[in-house]
Every structure is written in structure tokens, then in C-alpha cells.
Amino acid sequence: MSAFGSILPERDSISKICPIDVKLYFLLIVVASSTVFGAILRVNCGKESARSVTQSFCEAHGIDAEGCGSLVDTVNGRCLSWSGTEGDNILEVPVNIVDTPSCAFSIVVDGAPQCAFSSNEAASVLPEHVAPMAQKICDRFHFKAGDCDVLEKNLRPHVERAIEHRVLEARGKSGVTNHDASAPLAQSAMLVEMDLWRKRTGFGSTYRFAEDVGAPSCDGLIHAYSRPRDSESYGNREYVTKNLTITIDRRGLPMLQASSSAHVCLAVRPPAASSLYPEANGLDVGCFLFHQAVATVAVNLTNMPYGAFDIFGYFVDDDASFSTMHRCAAKLRVHVIPFLPFEPLEGMLKVVEPPERCPLHPLVKRPRPMAGPFRSIPQFSIVILVHRGRQALRKALESWQRSGLLSMAKERIVLVQELREPHDPRLDDNILKYYSLRLLKEKSQLGISLGLTRLVESTTSPFVLFLEEDFRVADAVSGLNEVQMEIHDAADLLLSARAHVVRMRHTQFPGVPNCANAWKGHEARLGNRETPARNNQSVLDVRSWIEDPSELYPDDVWSCGRFREHFCAYSTHASWTNNPIFFSRPWFLENIAPIARADTGTRLEAAVSFSNIFWSDQCYIVAHGKGLFTHDDIDKPQWEQTVCAGPPPSP
């Protein structure tokens, strides 16, 4: 009997996935609306036990204990950001129930499936494992030599695909991504080879320092810049933009022979302790070859996220098998910002030396300031950025009209992105005339950064109220008088130089999702010297549920409103937001517009808040009172809206 008797006539059966006959693993995947979900879990976060409802869902869909525990954690985290509406807090989580087979590649022997290598083995399989794996199966079933060759030939591409999938999966879990989940890229990068190098040397994916494995440091041999000139040092980091060039110099490496080729393998990760949340895995950029006669090599790295990162370079001998440990390692500290403002160009921002901390404000630990004479409300413009233009916009417009907000403004300007002419259904019902809106036409998708900048540039008032299409006046706002008072107080804060920007999202009814809620119950972890700077920018966010945050953070938050209760913090403890916000036109055009024009990420928030030289180091003052607006996006499913982080893990 030929051991391969039933598989040789059916060559395709070699590549069949084996039947699932072991434990099922369930993955939670939030994806685009075009995806067909297995089921949607609905929980009323305000009235039901998330755990009990989720467990019932698990039982109904056959989800095992491990998968259900993960789902419960997801629901609990999402419920935090989905609380704060004026009605029911219905959370919807699409659950894609994915069966993960225990076998990565199976064959059929005499009509029975046999696993050639398992999914667990796929996590660490290497090309050199193919022949031993094939031989093991051949010995087990007493295959003929020719049949064994066929098996090895068919097994090899599956192993190669398993390695490629492993690399892609690692990139997806790197934590070094932009808001759209895209990751940095470098041309000619040997990604698979770097994966093989890590597996063969046991260097893993933890990006340990060179001294951890006894290799010397070769810091100073890698550099980064974003224009053909010396890089700009600021503090202990090199400042670069989202697209940068990394140069590697081998001339300082006596351990590498001048006549031989070599490789450098690059990795990127956020600096240690840059966040209270678990550290990112880090991203392998790939390996690059030094030819014999080349002293330096340049790597163009594109699409970097904003913020601080450490770039590691591991220098490896030119070993085709990528199986030797690196000779030395270099570490480069960079900070990615929208543009480099260090040359004195007109319209560029002023760069200040990073302060140890912003100066103690005169109002810190003081009673609420005395009210001065009541000023009339100065002229201001309302600017509205529209993309979808469906029911959320119409609901918001109706609330702005009913509350008297629209009639208070000198002008009301709307920018409709990707405008379709001669007729755009988003402008049906004659809404421009009915609400007295001036239209800015835009045939392309500008994004928030350029869209907001163009809106502000088009205004003629000294002050601007920015609104997105899905922020309506909260139901709790009691008419024209309250709207007038909130706008008046915001303008007074700017006119009296007590604040640079005023947040206008309603604190008691902010709408959902509200990412600030992740810090409920964890307020004590904010505002400390030990707290990473990125997390400390959430201090003023607690105003959503803490009536007087200055009691919690007496050195960092102070009462600043002269008529009604507003609280202020420096930009070290308050981030920029695209939520409803009130600011002066000249201040925005001088300080934020240059960032927005250079922001290729188009979302603005990260470009501003994560660029410390443009935001936190400037010690701007951010104010937040009671607010007016609630987020109510009735056009998009929840899973297409912002997915907020859960609470920070316990220390």
C-alpha cells in the first residue's frame, strides 16, 4: 500500500485546512459597517449588569469561558465611555465569532486528515523546520521518498505564508500606529528577515537594550532628519516630521570588517514609561544591507505617528541565515511633530525652552476672582465642519436655532467637504437659507486640520466658536439666557487674558462616547510628577464629573471664571480638542494654524497635543465651564465612532 494512496490523485487536498475538533477561540473585531458580524451585543450600561448580560450572550452563542472573559472586559471598558447621555446608555458591540483552527496545514492520508503543523507551531516556525517536519510525517506514515519530496514541496509555501502572517500580525499589534491604524513604512526593508533574526537568536520582541545581551553600545552611529540639514535637538530628542530619513554610519564599527557587508535591523517603540497604559510591543522596521564599499546608508521612514519614540539599530554581520546576534546596538531618541519651526520663517511658531513646569498661576489656591463690569457679548463667528451632512447635522442645526445660538453670532459659516455640484443632497430643504449659513465649497476631503483652518481664515469676527456637525445643544440647557451667559463668560475669559481657549462641551451631559470617563475612579493617578506627560493632559477632563477639580489638583487647576464657575489648567494638564471650543481668531491663526497646515494626519488633536514644543511647553491656558454641547452622532453605528481606551491598569 502506498502511504500517500489517497492524496496523490487529489493534489489539492494537501493544502486543505483541517477540521476544527479542539477548543474554539473567539476574537472581538470592530470593523467597517460592510462587514457581516456574527452578532451584536447590546447592553444598557446605566441599568443592566454588563457582566450578566454579556455572560448570557456568551451562552447563547457558545463562547467559551476565556473568550467570554475577554468580552466582559471589552464591554466594561466601553461602558465607561458610553455613559453620560440624558437617556438610556445603550452600548452596541459587534462580535465577530472566529473559529481559530488548531491546525495550520493538514494533509489527507488514506482519507483521514492529518495535521502537518499546528497553529501553535506557526507562531515560531522557521524555513529550516520544513525538512524535519516533512521527514517526521514521512517516518510516521512510512512514505516513499518521492511522496516525501512532494510533501516537503507543498509544506514549504505554507510555512512561508505562516511567517508572513506572523510579521503582519506583529505590525498590527505594534502600538506604533496612526489614528487610522496605518503603521510606518520603509522601502526595501527586509521584514521577514528581521523576524527570522529575532526567532533564530532568541532576541524576541521586547527590544532590550544592547547591554542586556552583552553587546556593546554604538550610540551615535544612527541619526535622523526630515530635511537635508543637521537634525534639530531639543531637550534630549531629535525633532523630525512624519517622514524622516535615518542615516547609519558603519565607520565607527571596528568589529565589522571594512571589506565585508553588514546589516542593520531597525525597530521603533514609544519610550519606556511614556504612558500609564501597557507599553506598546514596538514595530520592527526591517533589516537593511550595507554593501562593502558603502560607509553610510540612508533609510527613508514614512508615516510615523506623532509623539516621542526610540529608534533602535542592531548591527549584524552579513550572514545570509540571519542567525547571529548583533555586534552592537544604537539608540536614537526622536520626537515626531508636524513641521520643524526652527528656522526664522514668517508665520512660524515661536519655540521656547521647555520649562521645568509652567509658572504657578496667580489664581492658584485663591477664591473665585471677583466679577468685573458685565461686558456685552463681543462679535463672534460660528464655524461648522460638515462631512456626512445627514440627520445629526439637521438635529444639531435645529438645536442651535431653537436655543438662540445662531442668532447671537455675527456670521455662521459652513464648510461642506467633497461638495457635489450642481446639487448636493446634504444641502436639501434649503438649509443654507433657512439657517442663514454662508457656504464654503470644497470638492476634496480636507480633514479637520485644513478644514478648520480654512473656516477660521474666512471669518471676520475677533472670536470663533468651532462646531462639528454632530454636537447639538444639550437638552439640559435652559434657553437663550443660559446660552448667552456661557458665550459671554467664554469671551470674558479670552478678553481678560485668563485663558487662551475655552472648552464648550457640556460637563454633565457630554454625550457619548466620552473618552475622559476612563479616568473615573482613577483620578489620583493624574497630576503627579511621576505621571507621564501624555496622561497628565487628561487632568482637566475630570471636570466632566468632578464639580471642583481644583480640590483634587490644587497646584494644577484653578477657578478662573469671573461670573460663573470655570476651571483652568495649563496645556501641560489639558490637551487640544476638536470638540466644541471657543478661541480668538488671531491666536488660532498664529499658534494653531501653522500646525494644522502641516498636519498630514488631518485630525489635528494628536498633531497639537503630542507636539510638546507647540502645546505643553507654551503653557497655554485652557478653561472649561459648564458647557453647552452634547455629542449625538445618530448617523453612524457605535462601532464606527471613536473607540476609547478603558481605564488604566492597576499599578
ABEGO torsion letter per residue (X at the ends): XBAAAAAAABAAAAABBBBBABBBBBBBBBBBAABBBABBBBBBAAABBAAAAAAAAAAAAGBBAAAAAAAAAAAAAAAAAABGBABBBBBBBBBBBBBBBABABBBBBGGBBBBABBAAAAAABBAAAAAAAAAAAAAAAGBBAAAAAAAAAAAAAAAAAAAAAAAAAAAAAAGBBBAAGBBBBBBGBBAAAAAAAAAAAGAEAAGBBAAAAGBBBABGABBBBABBBBBBBBEABBBBBABBBBBBBAAABAABBAABBBBBBBBBBBBBGABABBBBAEBBAEBBBBBAABABBBBBBBGBBBEBBBBBBBBBBBBAAGABBBABBBBBBBBBBABBAABBBBGBBBBBBBBABBBBBAABGBBBBBBBBBBBBBBBBBBBBBAAGBAAAAAAAAAAAAAGAAAABABBBBBBBGBBOABBAAABGGAAAAAGBBBBBBABBAEAAAAAAAAAAABABABBBBBBAABBBBAABBEAAAAAAAAAAAAAAAAAGABABBBABBAABAEOBBAAAAABGAAAABGBAABBAAAAAAAAAAAAABABAAAABAAABBBABAABBBBBBBAAABBBBABBBBBBAAAAAAAAAAAAAABAAGAGAAAAAABAAABAAAGBBBBBBAEABBBBBAABBAAABBBBBBBBBBX
